[in-house]
Amino acid sequence: MSTAPDLLVTLASRMTPSLPAGAYTLSATQPLTRGNGTRETVLSARREVAVTAPRFALSAPDVVAVHPPPGADGDFRTTLPHLCSASAALPWARSPDGWPAGSPWLALLTVRDDDVVSDDTSGTVCSARTVGSLAGTAPSGVLLPKWPKDQAPEKTDTAACRTVDIRLDALARVLPPRADHRWLAHVREVTVKASTRQAGWEPGCHSVVLGTRMPRTAGRYTALLVSLEGFTTYTFLGGSDSVPGDVTRVRMVALWSWSFTHTPAPGDVPTASFSALAARLTGSVTTLRLTHPPGDGDAGVRQYVTDRLERGYVPVAHQLPTGEHLPAWYRGPFTAKPAVALPRTPSDTADESLILLQDHGLYDVSYACAHSLGRVLALANSRLLSALGAYRSAGLSVLHRVARANGHAAGVGEGGGPRDRFDSLVTNGLAASITKGLAHKRGSATPLASAPDTAPAGDLAALVARLTDPAPGAEGREAGGGEEEPDAVRTTREALASVAEEHVLSIAAASPDPARLLASLPLDHLVPHEAMLPQHSARFFWVDAQWLDALEAGVLSAGAVTALDTYLAGTLRRRGYDLLPPTPAAGCLLRSPLVREWPDLLVEATSVDTSKVMTVHTSRPLPDVLLTLFSTLPNTVTFREPPHGLSMGIDSTADRGTLRLRAPVSMTGKSPGQALDTPAVGIDAHLRAGTELLDPASLATKVRACWTVNGVPEDHKPTPASLALQLVQGAGKFTFTAPVGQPSSRQEARP
């Protein structure tokens, strides 16, 4: 059993009303007769009926949508302006004198400022008038509508309307000829499930009036929905009436209007459309790394350099503490291959995070840079610093309390005053410590390092030292054997772990989750070389969780001074950050004008493991760069143009304009609306000479020829609806298969 689609759009060529708008008289008669057949009388009645429809203006509820959007500024060379009306029969609601049956009485004109004459000093295209002013004496040089006597408005009619004065010499580049108008209106019926309502798709049956002017000149354009009533008999619309010789402008009623600015995209003229920009990305999908051209020299060195570059590293200069500069390797958290597991946990300092590549005498500074960057980020986060300060203060208080509870005041006597503290120092071996130090300074035969450790267990410094550097046998204790840890040390360790549990929520609340943290990092730390991300490219990568661990270690070390501060940071790393969302597994960097021109670009991903829910996080580190992070390993990634309803136009300006044709009827292997294999190209050839107006009749002939090539039945002729189907600009999309692949087992090896 088939289910109804979430979105169904049906196009029809017209919806002709049973009665066009106007005044009508209804009359009825009923003869009455006697039983013998003699007529008694005849009853009759007359009623005047008016069929109304908008004539001089539209209200806001009458207009469902317009395109381009009012006030928009962009490249509209591929766009045909259009207006969608709430009334399905509006374009056919009136039948002007001498106008072909089935042709709309409305036209959507697109004018530039030099095509019109404005009476308004503000520079607006339209002027406000009364309906009665259209039936009076025409001003000098102005052609007013020529109304039939029974349809002329009253001169006393004070209803408001708006008019536009189009220069007579501009009509040829603004107004389509008579034969074109039958193609320029159609009906659109939209059915949308309420649970899947999409932006731009208003359900219902609506009419669409289509313009034919495709902007080619930079500047402001104004779209005008004008009435053709009163002009259909003139020669400029194919009639027989000549325009008086003194006329320089034609005054038409504008039922609706809006303006937009056409700004051609700089440089790349053929790449202004979504589909053309997406096509530039095809074949430019790989992993985030530098390429290494073959060169001369030692084969082993070349292989080593190639291997490093293929893993996402770039060469950098590293300054030693002594001032010398050495070549080194750097890689950010985005790797072209899964990162090799480190043999140890993140270090407490940036220097400890340096990796010496002994075989070549070079440093890997990746994790050291991550640690330093983490400190900088934390120092810029006052909320996080405050949370860390409260945590360290609580840890120090607990250390004092546990030491006193175990009978070791650690320099603090029962009374707590200066004498008590001094007595505690003397009692705990102050004299022995001084003697030991003096003996070492005089060159005693007993080195200080080998002297017995006489520091009491209760001393704070010694206690912290036991926490941070356990005595031999600690590893065995963790495995269930070895020397047993002193009660004071074990109690202190457990108490400080409790402090970490108490403060982890406040610290986590002040810390960004991994995805937001990556999005906030400087781009040069993520992509350390511009050649790794050229224009019109997509680069996939793995996310190295160890790099983020080093960054986190740097964050937690910010403001750390004492050994206790360092120990508390380590405790928090081991226990606290499980509360944050998991680190993204992989991602993609997209660099293209698409990112700048379509700020609401949608991203969808499918996972190699269909049992996992794919979470996608996006950000824009640069106006033309989109960073996308995935919660699990992606299989395919689709970038989709935001849904915007049906806009009308062509797909690309390349090859003098490209139109992607669609099947108008059901065919073998094709449903109505599906793309055909052979497109019609050279749309510019269907622009009327010297104008920006599309010739729909010529285009329809070209479409019919292309249909024949694609196997469309010969008996199917182009109609306004089927031509509109070809001109629909649906939301574009493009899909990549992620090249990162499924990793092999993560080997333990030296980086």
LINTAMO-V532164 format. One record per residue. RES is the residue in one letter. D_FIRST is the distance of its C-alpha to the first C-alpha in whole Angstrom. Layout:
BEGIN
res/d_first
RES/D_FIRST
RES/D_FIRST
END
This chain:
BEGIN
res/d_first
M/0
S/4
T/7
A/10
P/13
D/16
L/18
L/18
V/21
T/22
L/25
A/27
S/31
R/33
M/32
T/36
P/37
S/38
L/41
P/43
A/45
G/48
A/50
Y/50
T/52
L/50
S/53
A/52
T/55
Q/55
P/58
L/60
T/61
R/64
G/63
N/65
G/63
T/66
R/64
E/65
T/64
V/61
L/59
S/57
A/56
R/55
R/53
E/52
V/49
A/48
V/45
T/45
A/43
P/44
R/47
F/50
A/48
L/44
S/44
A/42
P/39
D/39
V/38
V/35
A/35
V/38
H/38
P/40
P/41
P/44
G/47
A/45
D/47
G/46
D/45
F/43
R/44
T/41
T/40
L/40
P/40
H/38
L/38
C/34
S/35
A/34
S/35
A/32
A/35
L/38
P/39
W/39
A/41
R/44
S/46
P/49
D/52
G/52
W/48
P/46
A/43
G/40
S/41
P/41
W/44
L/44
A/44
L/44
L/47
T/48
V/51
R/54
D/57
D/59
D/57
V/58
V/61
S/61
D/63
D/62
T/64
S/62
G/60
T/57
V/56
C/55
S/58
A/57
R/59
T/59
V/57
G/60
S/62
L/60
A/61
G/65
T/67
A/66
P/68
S/69
G/67
V/64
L/62
L/60
P/57
K/59
W/57
P/57
K/60
D/57
Q/55
A/57
P/57
E/60
K/63
T/63
D/60
T/60
A/56
A/55
C/54
R/54
T/55
V/55
D/58
I/57
R/60
L/60
D/61
A/57
L/55
A/55
R/53
V/51
L/50
P/48
P/49
R/48
A/46
D/44
H/43
R/40
W/38
L/38
A/36
H/32
V/30
R/27
E/24
V/23
T/20
V/20
K/18
A/21
S/21
T/21
R/23
Q/25
A/29
G/30
W/27
E/28
P/25
G/26
C/27
H/30
S/33
V/34
V/37
L/38
G/42
T/43
R/45
M/45
P/47
R/50
T/53
A/53
G/54
R/52
Y/50
T/49
A/46
L/47
L/45
V/48
S/48
L/49
E/51
G/55
F/54
T/52
T/56
Y/57
T/58
F/56
L/53
G/53
G/56
S/59
D/61
S/63
V/63
P/67
G/69
D/70
V/66
T/65
R/62
V/59
R/58
M/54
V/52
A/50
L/47
W/46
S/47
W/46
S/48
F/47
T/49
H/48
T/50
P/49
A/48
P/52
G/52
D/49
V/48
P/45
T/43
A/43
S/39
F/37
S/35
A/39
L/40
A/37
A/38
R/41
L/40
T/38
G/40
S/42
V/40
T/42
T/44
L/46
R/50
L/53
T/53
H/56
P/58
P/60
G/63
D/67
G/68
D/68
A/65
G/64
V/65
R/62
Q/60
Y/60
V/60
T/57
D/55
R/56
L/54
E/51
R/51
G/51
Y/55
V/57
P/61
V/63
A/66
H/67
Q/71
L/72
P/74
T/78
G/76
E/76
H/72
L/70
P/67
A/64
W/60
Y/58
R/54
G/52
P/49
F/47
T/47
A/46
K/46
P/46
A/49
V/51
A/52
L/55
P/58
R/59
T/57
P/58
S/61
D/63
T/65
A/64
D/67
E/65
S/62
L/64
I/63
L/66
L/64
Q/68
D/67
H/67
G/69
L/67
Y/65
D/61
V/61
S/57
Y/58
A/61
C/60
A/57
H/59
S/61
L/58
G/57
R/61
V/61
L/57
A/58
L/62
A/60
N/58
S/60
R/58
L/57
L/61
S/62
A/59
L/61
G/64
A/63
Y/62
R/65
S/67
A/66
G/66
L/70
S/70
V/69
L/71
H/74
R/73
V/72
A/75
R/77
A/76
N/77
G/80
H/80
A/81
A/80
G/83
V/83
G/85
E/85
G/87
G/85
G/88
P/89
R/92
D/89
R/87
F/90
D/91
S/88
L/88
V/92
T/91
N/88
G/90
L/91
A/94
A/93
S/90
I/93
T/95
K/92
G/92
L/95
A/96
H/93
K/95
R/98
G/97
S/97
A/96
T/93
P/90
L/88
A/85
S/87
A/88
P/87
D/84
T/86
A/83
P/82
A/79
G/79
D/80
L/77
A/77
A/77
L/74
V/72
A/73
R/72
L/69
T/68
D/70
P/70
A/73
P/73
G/70
A/68
E/65
G/66
R/66
E/62
A/62
G/63
G/67
G/70
E/72
E/71
E/71
P/73
D/72
A/73
V/71
R/68
T/68
T/68
R/65
E/63
A/64
L/63
A/60
S/60
V/61
A/58
E/55
E/57
H/57
V/54
L/52
S/54
I/54
A/51
A/50
A/53
S/51
P/48
D/45
P/45
A/43
R/45
L/48
L/47
A/46
S/49
L/51
P/53
L/51
D/54
H/54
L/50
V/51
P/55
H/55
E/54
A/53
M/50
L/48
P/49
Q/48
H/44
S/43
A/41
R/42
F/41
F/42
W/43
V/44
D/47
A/47
Q/51
W/52
L/50
D/52
A/56
L/55
E/54
A/57
G/59
V/58
L/59
S/62
A/63
G/66
A/67
V/71
T/71
A/70
L/69
D/67
T/65
Y/65
L/63
A/61
G/60
T/59
L/57
R/55
R/55
R/53
G/52
Y/49
D/47
L/46
L/45
P/41
P/41
T/42
P/40
A/39
A/39
G/39
C/39
L/42
L/41
R/44
S/43
P/44
L/40
V/41
R/44
E/42
W/39
P/40
D/36
L/35
L/32
V/31
E/28
A/29
T/27
S/29
V/30
D/29
T/25
S/26
K/29
V/28
M/30
T/32
V/33
H/37
T/38
S/42
R/44
P/47
L/48
P/47
D/46
V/45
L/41
L/42
T/38
L/38
F/35
S/35
T/34
L/35
P/32
N/30
T/30
V/31
T/29
F/32
R/30
E/32
P/31
P/29
H/31
G/29
L/29
S/33
M/34
G/37
I/37
D/36
S/39
T/43
A/43
D/45
R/46
G/42
T/39
L/36
R/32
L/31
R/27
A/25
P/25
V/23
S/20
M/22
T/22
G/20
K/21
S/18
P/20
G/22
Q/22
A/26
L/28
D/30
T/33
P/34
A/37
V/40
G/43
I/42
D/46
A/47
H/45
L/47
R/50
A/53
G/55
T/52
E/49
L/47
L/44
D/44
P/41
A/42
S/43
L/40
A/38
T/40
K/39
V/36
R/35
A/37
C/35
W/32
T/34
V/34
N/31
G/30
V/29
P/29
E/33
D/32
H/30
K/33
P/33
T/33
P/34
A/30
S/29
L/33
A/31
L/28
Q/31
L/33
V/30
Q/31
G/28
A/29
G/30
K/29
F/31
T/30
F/33
T/32
A/35
P/38
V/39
G/38
Q/38
P/41
S/43
S/45
R/47
Q/51
E/54
A/56
R/59
P/57
END
